[in-house]
Amino acid sequence: MFLSLVICSGTNDLATNTATLAFQNISKLVTSNNHTHIILINIPHRYNSTNTNTRNYAIEKLNKKLEKLIKISPHAGFLKTEQNKKLYTKHRLHFNRIGKQYLLHQIATNIYSLFIYKTTSPISLGWNKIETLESNLLNRATTHNRKAPITRSTDFLW
C-alpha cells in the first residue's frame, strides 16, 4: 500500500508572528511521518491586502525554510506553484478555476512520478584500466587476474 499526503496551507494560516509556529508544526509532521510520502505545496503570495509587501516577505521567508526542510527529507517533496495573478479570483486571495486545475495537474504529476519504475544501472569502476595504469607505473606483473565488477540493473531501486 502506498500512502501520500498533500499539505496545502494558505495565507490565512499565516497571521502576524505565527510563521515560526507554522514552521514548527509542519516540521514535526514531516519528521514524524517518515512512512508516508508528503507533498508540501508552497504558500502562495497575497495580492489583495494593502500591506502585501510585509506579508509576502514573511511568506517568501517561510517558503524558503520549508523548501530547505523538504530537501533533507527523502520521503517528502516540495511543490512550487506559479505566482501568476491570472490564476487568482478577482479579489486575488483564492485560486480561480484555472488556477485550481493547474494546481491539481501539478499534484497529479508529482504523485505519478513516484510510480514510474526507474531503471538506472550502477556506475562501473573500470578496474581493468586501473590495472594497466598501475602495471605501467610500477613496472611489475601481477600474479592474479582481476575481474570486472558485475553490474545489476536491479540494485538500489525503490
C-alpha positions in Angstrom: 0.0 0.0 0.0 1.3 3.4 -0.9 0.3 6.5 1.2 0.7 10.0 0.1 -0.2 13.2 2.0 -0.6 16.6 0.4 -0.2 19.6 2.7 -1.5 22.9 1.3 -1.6 25.8 3.8 -2.8 29.2 2.7 -2.1 32.7 3.6 -5.0 32.8 6.1 -3.0 30.4 8.2 -0.2 33.0 8.5 -1.3 35.7 10.8 1.2 38.0 12.4 4.0 36.3 14.3 2.8 32.8 13.6 5.3 31.9 10.9 7.6 30.2 13.3 4.8 28.2 14.9 3.6 27.1 11.4 7.1 26.0 10.5 7.5 24.1 13.8 4.2 22.3 13.3 4.9 21.4 9.7 8.5 20.2 10.5 7.1 18.0 13.3 4.6 16.5 10.9 7.2 15.8 8.2 9.8 14.3 10.5 7.4 12.1 12.4 5.7 10.6 9.3 8.6 9.0 7.5 6.5 6.1 6.3 4.3 8.4 4.2 5.3 10.4 1.1 4.5 14.0 1.8 3.9 16.7 -0.8 4.2 20.2 0.6 2.8 23.0 -1.5 4.3 26.4 -1.1 2.2 29.2 0.5 1.0 31.5 -2.3 1.5 35.2 -2.4 -1.2 37.6 -1.3 -2.3 40.1 -3.9 -5.4 41.6 -2.1 -4.3 43.5 1.0 -2.7 46.8 1.4 0.5 45.8 3.3 1.3 42.9 0.8 5.0 43.6 0.9 5.4 42.7 4.6 3.1 39.7 4.4 4.6 38.5 1.1 8.1 38.9 2.6 7.1 36.7 5.6 5.5 34.1 3.2 8.6 34.1 1.0 10.9 33.6 4.0 8.7 30.7 5.3 8.6 29.1 1.9 12.4 29.1 1.8 12.6 27.4 5.2 10.1 24.8 4.2 12.0 24.1 1.0 15.2 23.5 2.9 13.3 21.2 5.3 11.9 19.1 2.5 15.4 18.8 0.8 16.7 16.9 3.8 13.7 14.6 4.0 13.9 11.8 1.4 10.2 10.9 1.8 8.9 14.4 1.0 8.6 16.7 -1.9 8.1 20.4 -2.3 5.8 21.8 -5.0 6.2 25.4 -6.1 3.1 26.9 -7.5 3.2 29.6 -10.2 2.9 33.1 -8.9 0.6 34.4 -11.7 -2.2 36.9 -11.0 -4.3 35.3 -13.7 -4.7 32.2 -11.7 -6.5 34.0 -8.9 -10.0 35.2 -8.5 -11.0 38.9 -8.7 -10.4 39.5 -5.1 -6.9 38.0 -5.6 -6.9 35.7 -2.5 -8.0 32.3 -3.8 -7.3 30.4 -6.9 -9.8 30.6 -9.7 -11.0 27.6 -11.7 -7.9 27.6 -14.0 -5.6 28.0 -11.0 -7.2 25.0 -9.2 -6.9 22.9 -12.4 -3.3 24.0 -12.7 -2.5 23.1 -9.1 -4.3 19.7 -9.4 -2.3 18.9 -12.5 0.9 19.7 -10.7 -0.1 17.5 -7.7 -1.1 14.6 -10.1 2.2 14.8 -12.0 4.2 14.8 -8.7 2.3 11.7 -7.5 2.5 10.0 -10.8 6.3 10.4 -10.9 6.5 8.3 -7.7 5.1 5.3 -9.6 7.5 5.4 -12.5 9.8 2.4 -12.5 13.3 3.9 -12.6 15.9 1.7 -14.2 19.4 3.0 -13.6 22.4 0.9 -13.7 25.3 1.4 -11.3 28.4 3.1 -12.5 31.2 0.6 -13.4 34.6 1.4 -11.9 36.6 0.1 -14.7 39.2 -1.9 -12.8 40.9 -3.2 -15.9 42.0 0.3 -16.9 43.4 1.0 -13.4 45.4 -2.3 -13.5 47.1 -1.3 -16.7 48.0 2.1 -15.3 49.4 0.5 -12.1 51.5 -2.0 -14.1 52.9 0.7 -16.3 53.8 2.9 -13.3 55.3 0.2 -11.1 56.8 -2.0 -13.8 55.8 -5.3 -12.3 53.5 -8.0 -13.4 50.5 -9.1 -11.3 50.1 -12.8 -10.5 46.3 -12.9 -10.4 43.6 -11.7 -12.8 41.1 -9.1 -11.7 37.6 -9.4 -12.9 35.4 -6.6 -13.9 32.6 -5.8 -11.4 29.2 -7.3 -12.1 26.6 -4.7 -12.8 23.0 -5.3 -12.0 20.1 -3.2 -13.1 18.0 -4.1 -10.0 20.4 -2.6 -7.4 19.2 0.2 -5.3 15.7 0.6 -6.7 12.8 1.9 -4.7 
